[in-house]
Amino acid sequence: MTEAEGWYIDPFGRHELRWFSDGRPTALVRDGQTDGHDQPPAQTWDGPVQEPAEAPVMNEALRADAEPEQPTDGVGHYG
């Protein structure tokens, strides 16, 4: 049996999604396009985990290989 890894519907009902790692709920949560941290009320979850209807897209700012956009006019404005 594979342990849950990734975004799942928050089984505690506090947020839309909660990240599970090695079958355990973590503090990483998501509501809409907003990521945040909220310690789970329990470190383990014995019930089934539900995958979201659509796979969430990783926030570009969180990607390790993402580089911040640079202004194109050299003055801080995007051109």
N, C-alpha and C positions, 0 to 999 in steps of 0.2 A: 504494500500500500504506500502510495506517495503522499508525503505530508504537504499540506497547503502552502503554496508559495506564490505571492502576488496579491493583487487587489481583489477583495471579496466584499460583499455586502456586510456592513458592520453588524455582527450578530447581537451586539449590545443595544442597537438602535439609537446610538448617540450621534452618528454621522452616516453619510451615504455609503462610504467605503472605508475599509480599514485594511492595511497591509498585513499579511500573514507571512511569517518566516518560519520555516521548519515546523509548520503546523500550529504555531503560536501567534496570537494577536499581538501586534506591536503598537507603539504610540503614534505611528504615521497614519494620518487620516485624510480623507478628501471629501469635500462638499462642493459639488459642481466642478468648477475649474480651480478651486482654492485648496491647496494642500496645507496641512497643519499638524500639530502634535497634541495628543490627548491620551494620557496613560489609560490603558484598558482597565475596567473595573476588576478583571480577573486575568491572570497570566496564561490561563489555558482555556480552551473551549472544547467541550466534549461533544457538542451537537454538530450537525452537518454545516458546512460552509456553502454559501451560495455565490456563484459567479455572477457578476453584473451582466445585464442584458447586452451591453456593448463593452468591449474592452476599452478601458480608459487609455487615452493618449498621454504619454509621458510629458510632463511640463518641460518645455524646451530649456527653461532656466535651470532645471535640475539635472539635465543630461551632462555627464562628465565631459563629453567632447564638444559641448555647445560653447560657442564664443559669443560674447555680447555684441549686439549690433553697434556699429560705429557710425557716428554722424558723417554725412557725406560732404558737408560744406566746410568742415574743419572748425566751425564755431559752435557746435553743439546742436545744430539743426539738421534734421533729416531732409534730404533733398530729393 
